[in-house]
Amino acid sequence: MTYRITVNGESHEVAAAPETPLLYVLRNDLGLNGPKFGCGLGQCGACAALVGGKLTRTCSVALADVEDAPIVTLEGLGAMQKPHPLQKAFIDAQAAQCGFCSNGMIMAAKALLDRNPKPSDGEIKDALADQLCRCGTHNRIVSAIRKAAMEPMR
């Protein structure tokens, strides 16, 4: 089947089975490397993207279920020349050790800041509770999000 999806503001036509995980389409068909395959069960958050403005585990949502919703990945937030305030804050705070969780952490933070532009540290930690980081950079991640919350968002 052919599906039309909007990713990072661009429309794409994708030929795939309806049950194909969105993650596979994002990485394999569209060449986006922000979302990562971590657990494949929707538990770690490495594959997170915003679908219709909501934080979504793309490894466990079918392509057929997202055809009408705008999708935003890490690549859609900013670019190397003009990073999103969250991306810049993560770089400045050195909040990525191995970097595998960074996609999910940043996307979870974006979803949080979209609904609560000035969160407390507790609210930041709650928003990240389901995002797994194996390296232990949690303190730097929270600091980066706190810093980004002070910047005007795009």
ZIURCOR-V94552 format. One record per backbone hydrogen bond with DSSP energy under -1.0 kcal/mol. NH is the residue of the N-H (numbers start at 1). CO is the residue of the C=O. E is the energy in kcal/mol with one decimal. If there is no record, write none. Layout:
nh=[NH:NH]
co=[CO:CO]
e=[E:E]
This chain:
nh=[3:5:7:8:10:12:14:16:20:22:23:25:26:27:28:29:30:32:36:48:49:50:51:52:54:56:60:63:64:65:66:69:71:72:76:77:79:88:89:90:91:92:93:94:95:105:106:107:108:109:110:111:112:113:114:115:116:124:125:126:127:128:131:132:141:142:143:144:145:146:147:148:149:150:151]
co=[14:12:10:71:7:5:3:1:17:61:58:21:22:23:24:25:25:26:46:45:56:72:54:70:51:49:57:20:18:62:63:66:6:50:73:74:82:84:85:86:87:88:89:91:90:101:102:103:104:105:106:107:108:109:110:111:112:120:121:122:123:124:128:44:137:138:139:140:141:142:143:144:145:147:148]
e=[-3.2:-2.6:-2.8:-3.2:-2.0:-3.1:-3.4:-2.3:-1.9:-2.8:-2.3:-1.3:-2.7:-2.6:-2.6:-1.1:-2.1:-2.7:-2.3:-1.7:-1.9:-2.7:-2.8:-3.3:-1.5:-2.9:-1.5:-2.6:-2.1:-1.3:-1.7:-1.4:-2.7:-2.9:-1.3:-1.4:-1.7:-2.7:-2.4:-2.4:-2.0:-3.0:-2.5:-1.1:-2.6:-2.7:-2.9:-2.6:-2.5:-2.3:-2.5:-2.3:-2.2:-3.0:-2.1:-1.2:-2.4:-2.2:-2.7:-2.4:-2.1:-1.4:-2.2:-2.6:-2.3:-2.7:-2.1:-2.4:-2.3:-2.5:-2.4:-2.6:-2.2:-1.3:-1.6]
